[in-house]
Amino acid sequence: MQARVKALPFEVRQYMLITGNYWAFTITDGALRMLVVMYFHQLGYSPLQIAMLFLFYEAFGVVTNLVGGWLGARLGLNRTMNVGLGLQIIALAMLMVPAGMLTVVWVMAAQALSGIAKDLNKMSAKSAVKVLVPKDSANANSSLYRWVAMLTGSKNALKGLGFFIGGVLLTLIGFRGAVIVMAVMLGAVLLVSLWRLKADLGRQKVKPKFSEIFSKSRAINVLSAARFCLFASRDVWFVVALPVFLYDQHGWTHWTVGGLLAAWIIGYGGVQTQAPKLTRLIKGDARALTAGWAAALAVLAVLLAMLPLAQVGWLVVGLLAFGVLFAINSSWHSYLIVHYARADGVSMDVGFYYMANAMGRLVGTLLSGWLYMAYGLSACLWVSAALVAASSAMALALPRQTA
């Protein structure tokens, strides 16, 4: 087995290391999110207060994607990826304190570190794919789409597994025990990553200036704006509103809430991995395809907003369908940003794009807590529909070209 692994091309071995690193991090990220939502709701926190616990997580992600892309171009993507792992371990260690010390400010600080860690890790993984995919192939674009889709889809499937693991660990060994287990696992992954990941992966030949962190590409700026609206449209109902609604209004347990969110994310990730086969978008016009898939999602979001919430079964089915269309949109966006990004300095373009992604999650998270507490889940779904429609409209400003 070891001989066969060594026989693999260098790029494939590096891709496997990056993907494994990203997978391990993602499981802890999903589990930690579920732990925080359910544990602090159990302690009596309101939906808005729970949303505020994620404020620094998302806000620092915005800054991290901008600065992290610049650091990746200067230092190498292996270093930014490993720093992300180390920061996540520190964030988990901060949550190992006795329950009485878990104040709002302390948890927000730990979440800030976790947000920095998550976006350093993600930016590094997505940028590394552009560096590793062979450039001289006749099907280079198709290969790039498949590699990005596989990385993104598998990550999201495991994030869903993390949601379920978080609910299970909270039930079986409690909050503190769960974070200890996750910290130990990530420590082992970090050691392997430090040992085997290429030292100068993605490092730019000419060190970029800090002033270059903002993208000058119209296509990347437009795609970033569309991404902002797309991810805000998901998190406005997904992060706080839906789990609290199911727990409070329908009496679901931690296991069942975590299981549904896990199924949603796992299914979403599975669709992402198959997006190149499902859509055959690679030879289409980028502008029409991006706007069209977002428009289809907007129509579904409107239908969901019109559903009576007492019929929770239909709501769950509708949200699963939302996940399928959302996955296609997300996977296509993820391919486009890597396609549009410069080969030399890819991490800066990808970092700018994921800054918009993080800003969308931040706005969606805050709206999820506030809208649900003030107006209920229906309002969250109507706002979701409006945001997806805005994403579709913005995509019309993309350049006409085959991507």
C-alpha positions as CSV (number, residue, x, y, z in Angstrom):
1,M,0.0,0.0,0.0
2,Q,2.8,2.4,0.9
3,A,4.6,1.7,-2.4
4,R,1.4,2.5,-4.3
5,V,1.0,5.8,-2.5
6,K,4.7,6.7,-3.3
7,A,4.1,5.8,-6.9
8,L,1.3,8.5,-7.2
9,P,2.3,11.7,-9.0
10,F,3.6,14.4,-6.7
11,E,0.6,16.7,-7.4
12,V,-1.9,14.0,-6.5
13,R,0.0,13.2,-3.2
14,Q,0.0,16.9,-2.3
15,Y,-3.7,17.2,-3.2
16,M,-4.5,14.2,-0.9
17,L,-2.6,15.7,2.0
18,I,-4.4,19.1,1.5
19,T,-7.8,17.4,1.3
20,G,-7.1,15.2,4.3
21,N,-6.0,18.3,6.3
22,Y,-9.1,20.2,5.2
23,W,-11.4,17.2,6.0
24,A,-10.1,16.9,9.6
25,F,-10.4,20.6,10.2
26,T,-13.9,20.7,8.7
27,I,-15.2,17.9,11.0
28,T,-14.2,19.9,14.1
29,D,-15.6,23.1,12.6
30,G,-19.0,21.6,12.0
31,A,-19.1,19.9,15.4
32,L,-18.0,23.1,17.2
33,R,-20.8,25.1,15.6
34,M,-23.4,22.6,16.6
35,L,-22.0,22.4,20.2
36,V,-22.1,26.1,20.6
37,V,-25.7,26.5,19.2
38,M,-27.2,23.7,21.2
39,Y,-25.2,24.0,24.4
40,F,-25.8,27.8,24.8
41,H,-29.4,27.4,23.9
42,Q,-29.7,24.9,26.7
43,L,-28.2,27.4,29.0
44,G,-31.0,29.9,28.2
45,Y,-29.4,32.1,25.6
46,S,-31.8,33.8,23.1
47,P,-31.5,33.2,19.3
48,L,-30.0,36.7,18.9
49,Q,-27.5,36.1,21.7
50,I,-26.4,32.8,20.1
51,A,-26.0,34.6,16.8
52,M,-23.8,37.1,18.5
53,L,-21.5,34.3,19.7
54,F,-20.6,33.8,16.0
55,L,-20.1,37.5,15.3
56,F,-16.3,37.5,15.7
57,Y,-16.1,34.1,14.0
58,E,-17.6,35.5,10.8
59,A,-16.1,39.1,11.2
60,F,-12.6,37.9,11.6
61,G,-13.1,35.5,8.7
62,V,-13.7,38.6,6.5
63,V,-10.3,40.1,7.5
64,T,-8.5,36.7,7.4
65,N,-9.4,36.0,3.8
66,L,-8.0,39.4,2.7
67,V,-4.8,39.2,4.8
68,G,-4.5,35.4,4.5
69,G,-4.4,35.5,0.7
70,W,-1.6,38.0,0.9
71,L,0.3,35.9,3.4
72,G,-0.2,32.8,1.3
73,A,1.3,34.5,-1.7
74,R,4.3,35.6,0.4
75,L,4.9,32.7,2.7
76,G,3.4,29.7,1.0
77,L,0.0,28.0,1.3
78,N,1.4,25.2,3.5
79,R,2.3,27.7,6.2
80,T,-1.1,29.4,6.2
81,M,-2.8,26.0,6.3
82,N,-0.8,24.8,9.2
83,V,-1.3,28.1,11.1
84,G,-5.0,27.6,10.6
85,L,-4.8,24.2,12.2
86,G,-2.8,25.5,15.1
87,L,-5.2,28.4,15.8
88,Q,-8.2,26.0,15.8
89,I,-6.4,23.9,18.5
90,I,-5.9,27.0,20.6
91,A,-9.6,28.0,20.1
92,L,-10.7,24.5,21.3
93,A,-8.3,24.8,24.3
94,M,-10.0,28.1,25.3
95,L,-13.3,26.3,25.5
96,M,-12.0,23.5,27.8
97,V,-12.3,25.9,30.9
98,P,-14.9,25.2,33.5
99,A,-18.5,26.1,32.6
100,G,-18.5,29.1,34.9
101,M,-15.8,30.7,32.9
102,L,-17.6,30.4,29.5
103,T,-18.8,34.0,29.4
104,V,-20.1,35.6,26.2
105,V,-16.9,37.6,25.7
106,W,-14.6,34.5,26.3
107,V,-16.6,32.4,23.8
108,M,-16.7,35.2,21.3
109,A,-12.9,35.4,21.5
110,A,-12.5,31.7,21.0
111,Q,-14.9,31.9,18.1
112,A,-12.8,34.7,16.6
113,L,-9.7,32.4,16.6
114,S,-11.8,29.6,15.1
115,G,-13.0,32.0,12.4
116,I,-9.4,33.0,11.5
117,A,-8.4,29.4,11.5
118,K,-11.2,28.2,9.3
119,D,-10.7,30.8,6.6
120,L,-6.9,30.4,6.6
121,N,-7.4,26.6,6.1
122,K,-10.1,27.0,3.4
123,M,-8.3,29.7,1.5
124,S,-5.1,27.6,1.5
125,A,-6.9,24.5,0.3
126,K,-8.8,26.1,-2.5
127,S,-5.8,28.1,-3.7
128,A,-3.6,25.1,-3.7
129,V,-5.8,23.3,-6.2
130,K,-5.1,26.0,-8.8
131,V,-1.3,25.5,-8.3
132,L,-1.5,21.7,-8.4
133,V,-3.8,21.0,-11.4
134,P,-1.7,20.5,-14.6
135,K,-1.9,23.5,-16.9
136,D,-0.9,21.9,-20.2
137,S,-3.9,19.5,-20.5
138,A,-6.4,20.0,-23.3
139,N,-9.1,19.5,-20.6
140,A,-7.5,21.7,-18.0
141,N,-10.7,23.6,-17.2
142,S,-12.7,20.4,-16.8
143,S,-10.0,18.9,-14.6
144,L,-9.9,22.1,-12.5
145,Y,-13.7,22.0,-12.1
146,R,-13.6,18.3,-11.0
147,W,-10.8,18.9,-8.5
148,V,-12.5,22.0,-7.0
149,A,-15.9,20.2,-6.9
150,M,-14.4,17.1,-5.2
151,L,-12.5,19.2,-2.6
152,T,-15.5,21.5,-1.8
153,G,-18.1,18.7,-1.9
154,S,-16.2,16.3,0.3
155,K,-15.5,19.1,2.7
156,N,-19.2,20.0,3.1
157,A,-20.2,16.3,3.4
158,L,-17.8,16.1,6.4
159,K,-18.9,19.3,7.8
160,G,-22.4,17.8,7.9
161,L,-20.9,14.8,9.7
162,G,-19.4,17.2,12.1
163,F,-22.8,18.6,12.9
164,F,-24.0,15.1,13.8
165,I,-20.8,14.3,15.8
166,G,-21.3,17.6,17.7
167,G,-24.8,16.6,18.7
168,V,-23.7,13.1,19.7
169,L,-20.7,14.2,21.7
170,L,-22.7,16.9,23.5
171,T,-25.1,14.2,24.6
172,L,-22.5,11.5,25.5
173,I,-19.6,13.3,27.0
174,G,-20.7,16.9,27.4
175,F,-19.3,20.2,26.0
176,R,-15.9,20.1,27.6
177,G,-15.2,16.5,26.8
178,A,-16.2,17.1,23.1
179,V,-13.7,19.9,22.6
180,I,-10.9,17.9,24.3
181,V,-11.4,15.0,21.8
182,M,-11.4,17.4,18.8
183,A,-8.3,19.2,20.0
184,V,-6.3,15.9,20.3
185,M,-7.4,14.8,16.8
186,L,-6.3,18.1,15.2
187,G,-3.0,18.0,17.0
188,A,-2.2,14.7,15.3
189,V,-3.2,16.1,11.9
190,L,-1.0,19.1,12.3
191,L,2.0,17.0,13.0
192,V,1.5,15.0,9.7
193,S,0.9,18.3,7.8
194,L,4.1,19.9,9.1
195,W,6.0,16.8,8.1
196,R,4.7,16.1,4.6
197,L,3.3,19.2,2.9
198,K,5.5,21.0,0.4
199,A,7.3,24.0,1.8
200,D,6.8,26.7,-0.9
201,L,3.4,25.7,-2.3
202,G,1.7,28.7,-3.9
203,R,4.4,31.2,-2.9
204,Q,4.5,34.1,-5.4
205,K,7.8,34.7,-7.2
206,V,7.6,38.4,-6.7
207,K,6.3,39.2,-3.1
208,P,3.1,41.2,-3.5
209,K,2.5,44.5,-1.7
210,F,-0.2,44.7,0.9
211,S,-2.0,47.3,-1.2
212,E,-2.7,44.6,-3.8
213,I,-5.1,42.6,-1.6
214,F,-8.1,44.2,-3.2
215,S,-9.0,42.6,-6.6
216,K,-8.7,44.7,-9.7
217,S,-10.6,42.1,-11.8
218,R,-14.2,43.0,-12.7
219,A,-15.1,39.3,-13.0
220,I,-13.8,38.5,-9.5
221,N,-15.5,41.6,-8.0
222,V,-18.9,40.7,-9.5
223,L,-18.6,37.1,-8.6
224,S,-17.6,38.1,-5.0
225,A,-20.8,40.2,-4.7
226,A,-22.9,37.4,-6.0
227,R,-21.3,35.0,-3.6
228,F,-22.0,37.4,-0.7
229,C,-25.7,37.3,-1.4
230,L,-25.7,33.5,-2.1
231,F,-24.2,32.6,1.3
232,A,-26.2,35.2,3.2
233,S,-29.3,33.6,1.7
234,R,-28.4,30.2,3.3
235,D,-27.2,31.3,6.7
236,V,-30.2,33.6,7.3
237,W,-32.3,30.5,8.0
238,F,-29.8,27.8,8.6
239,V,-27.4,28.9,11.3
240,V,-29.8,29.8,14.2
241,A,-33.4,30.1,13.0
242,L,-33.9,26.5,11.8
243,P,-32.3,24.5,14.7
244,V,-34.0,26.7,17.4
245,F,-37.3,26.5,15.5
246,L,-37.2,22.7,15.4
247,Y,-36.1,22.4,19.0
248,D,-38.6,24.9,20.5
249,Q,-41.6,24.6,18.2
250,H,-41.6,20.9,17.3
251,G,-39.8,19.4,20.3
252,W,-36.9,17.9,18.3
253,T,-33.9,16.6,20.4
254,H,-30.3,17.5,20.0
255,W,-29.7,14.3,18.1
256,T,-32.5,14.9,15.6
257,V,-31.7,18.5,15.0
258,G,-28.0,17.7,14.5
259,G,-29.0,14.7,12.3
260,L,-31.1,16.9,10.0
261,L,-28.4,19.6,9.7
262,A,-25.9,16.8,9.1
263,A,-28.0,15.2,6.4
264,W,-28.5,18.6,4.7
265,I,-24.8,19.4,4.7
266,I,-23.8,15.9,3.7
267,G,-26.3,15.8,0.8
268,Y,-25.2,19.3,-0.2
269,G,-21.6,18.2,-0.3
270,G,-22.4,15.0,-2.2
271,V,-24.2,17.1,-4.9
272,Q,-21.2,19.4,-5.1
273,T,-18.8,16.5,-5.9
274,Q,-21.1,15.5,-8.8
275,A,-21.8,19.0,-10.0
276,P,-19.6,18.7,-13.1
277,K,-21.5,15.6,-14.2
278,L,-24.9,17.0,-13.3
279,T,-24.6,20.3,-15.0
280,R,-22.1,19.9,-17.8
281,L,-21.6,23.6,-17.4
282,I,-18.0,23.7,-18.4
283,K,-18.7,24.7,-22.0
284,G,-21.4,27.1,-21.3
285,D,-21.5,30.9,-21.0
286,A,-20.5,31.9,-17.5
287,R,-22.8,34.8,-17.2
288,A,-26.0,33.1,-18.3
289,L,-25.3,29.9,-16.3
290,T,-24.5,31.7,-13.1
291,A,-27.5,33.9,-13.3
292,G,-29.8,31.1,-14.4
293,W,-28.9,28.7,-11.6
294,A,-29.4,31.4,-9.0
295,A,-32.7,32.3,-10.4
296,A,-33.9,28.7,-10.1
297,L,-32.9,28.8,-6.4
298,A,-34.7,32.1,-5.9
299,V,-37.9,30.6,-7.2
300,L,-37.6,27.6,-4.8
301,A,-36.9,30.0,-1.9
302,V,-40.1,31.9,-2.6
303,L,-42.1,28.6,-2.6
304,L,-40.5,27.7,0.8
305,A,-41.4,31.0,2.3
306,M,-45.0,30.4,1.4
307,L,-45.2,27.0,3.1
308,P,-47.2,26.8,6.4
309,L,-44.6,26.1,9.0
310,A,-46.8,23.7,10.9
311,Q,-46.2,21.2,8.1
312,V,-42.7,20.5,9.2
313,G,-42.3,17.5,7.0
314,W,-42.9,19.6,3.8
315,L,-40.6,22.2,5.1
316,V,-37.8,19.7,5.6
317,V,-38.3,18.3,2.1
318,G,-38.2,21.8,0.7
319,L,-35.1,22.7,2.5
320,L,-33.4,19.5,1.3
321,A,-34.3,20.6,-2.3
322,F,-32.9,24.0,-1.5
323,G,-29.7,22.2,-0.6
324,V,-29.4,20.5,-4.0
325,L,-29.8,23.8,-6.0
326,F,-27.6,25.7,-3.5
327,A,-24.9,23.0,-3.9
328,I,-24.9,23.4,-7.7
329,N,-24.7,27.2,-7.4
330,S,-21.9,27.0,-4.8
331,S,-19.8,24.5,-6.7
332,W,-20.1,26.5,-9.9
333,H,-19.0,29.7,-8.1
334,S,-16.1,27.8,-6.5
335,Y,-14.9,26.7,-9.9
336,L,-15.3,30.1,-11.4
337,I,-13.2,31.9,-8.8
338,V,-10.3,29.5,-9.3
339,H,-10.8,29.8,-13.1
340,Y,-10.7,33.6,-13.0
341,A,-7.8,33.8,-10.5
342,R,-4.3,34.6,-11.7
343,A,-2.0,31.6,-11.7
344,D,0.7,33.6,-10.0
345,G,-0.9,35.1,-6.9
346,V,-4.0,32.8,-6.9
347,S,-4.3,33.0,-3.1
348,M,-4.9,36.8,-3.2
349,D,-7.8,36.5,-5.7
350,V,-9.3,33.5,-3.9
351,G,-8.8,35.3,-0.5
352,F,-10.6,38.4,-1.8
353,Y,-13.5,36.2,-3.0
354,Y,-13.8,34.3,0.2
355,M,-13.7,37.6,2.1
356,A,-17.1,38.3,0.4
357,N,-18.2,34.7,1.3
358,A,-17.3,35.3,4.9
359,M,-19.1,38.7,4.9
360,G,-22.2,37.0,3.5
361,R,-22.1,34.4,6.3
362,L,-21.6,37.2,8.9
363,V,-24.7,39.1,7.7
364,G,-26.7,35.9,7.3
365,T,-25.9,34.8,10.8
366,L,-26.8,38.0,12.5
367,L,-30.0,38.2,10.4
368,S,-30.8,34.6,11.4
369,G,-30.9,35.4,15.1
370,W,-32.6,38.8,14.8
371,L,-35.2,38.0,12.2
372,Y,-36.2,34.7,13.9
373,M,-36.6,36.4,17.3
374,A,-38.5,39.3,15.9
375,Y,-40.6,37.8,13.1
376,G,-40.1,34.0,13.0
377,L,-38.8,31.5,10.4
378,S,-41.0,32.7,7.6
379,A,-39.4,36.1,7.6
380,C,-35.9,34.4,7.4
381,L,-37.1,32.4,4.3
382,W,-38.5,35.5,2.5
383,V,-35.2,37.4,3.1
384,S,-33.4,34.3,1.8
385,A,-35.4,34.5,-1.5
386,A,-34.6,38.2,-1.9
387,L,-30.9,37.6,-1.4
388,V,-30.8,34.8,-4.0
389,A,-32.6,36.9,-6.5
390,A,-30.0,39.7,-5.9
391,S,-27.2,37.1,-6.5
392,S,-28.8,36.2,-9.8
393,A,-29.1,39.8,-10.9
394,M,-25.5,40.5,-10.0
395,A,-24.3,37.6,-12.1
396,L,-25.6,39.3,-15.2
397,A,-22.7,41.7,-14.9
398,L,-20.1,38.9,-15.4
399,P,-18.2,38.9,-18.7
400,R,-19.6,36.9,-21.6
401,Q,-17.2,34.0,-22.0
402,T,-17.0,30.3,-22.0
403,A,-15.6,29.2,-18.6
